[in-house]
């Protein structure tokens, strides 16, 4: 069975959930202003890690508006919100 093609109405519904491109852009911009730049050492709870990038996903379970940072730890890469991290 072929995958169902997404229509314009489907995409509009997904974008209408308050997680559009502008929200992702402002979340990433806010993280950068607060000092969470690529290469910065952080603590994810008590686990040390390094910011390796920014999450620009506009839909899905872990949207960039809520989880704008990608952090590498000894346990793997995690998508994180600003409230989950502390600068080292």
C-alpha positions in Angstrom: 0.0 0.0 0.0 1.4 3.4 -0.9 1.9 6.1 1.6 -0.9 8.7 1.7 0.1 12.0 0.2 -0.3 15.0 2.5 -2.7 17.7 1.3 -2.6 21.4 1.8 -5.3 21.0 4.5 -3.3 18.5 6.4 -0.2 20.8 6.5 -2.3 23.8 7.5 -3.8 21.8 10.4 -0.2 20.8 11.5 1.0 24.4 11.3 -2.1 25.7 13.1 -0.9 24.1 16.4 1.0 27.2 17.5 4.4 25.7 16.5 5.1 27.6 13.3 8.5 28.7 11.9 8.4 32.0 13.8 8.1 30.3 17.2 11.1 28.0 16.4 13.1 31.0 15.2 12.4 33.0 18.4 13.1 29.9 20.6 16.5 29.3 18.9 17.3 33.1 19.0 16.4 33.2 22.7 18.7 30.3 23.4 21.6 31.9 21.6 21.1 35.2 23.5 21.1 33.3 26.8 24.5 31.9 25.9 23.6 28.4 24.6 25.8 28.6 21.5 27.3 25.6 19.7 30.3 24.2 21.6 29.1 25.5 25.0 29.4 23.1 27.9 26.1 22.5 29.8 24.5 20.3 32.4 21.4 18.4 31.5 20.2 17.8 35.1 23.5 16.4 36.5 24.8 15.0 33.2 27.4 17.0 31.5 27.1 17.7 27.8 27.8 20.0 24.9 25.5 22.0 22.7 26.0 20.6 19.2 23.1 22.3 17.2 19.6 23.7 17.1 16.3 21.8 16.6 14.4 23.5 13.8 11.5 20.9 13.6 8.2 22.6 13.1 6.0 19.5 13.8 6.3 16.2 15.5 6.7 15.2 19.1 9.8 17.3 19.9 9.2 20.6 18.2 12.0 23.2 18.0 9.8 25.8 19.6 9.7 23.7 22.8 13.1 21.9 22.5 15.4 24.3 20.6 18.8 22.7 21.6 20.6 19.5 20.6 22.9 18.4 23.3 25.5 15.6 23.1 26.0 13.7 26.4 27.7 10.4 27.3 24.3 8.8 26.8 23.7 10.2 23.3 22.1 13.2 21.7 19.1 14.8 23.3 16.7 17.6 22.3 16.4 19.9 25.2 14.4 22.9 26.4 16.1 25.9 28.1 14.5 24.9 31.4 16.3 21.6 31.4 19.8 23.0 31.1 22.3 24.9 33.1 25.5 26.6 31.7 28.8 25.3 33.1 
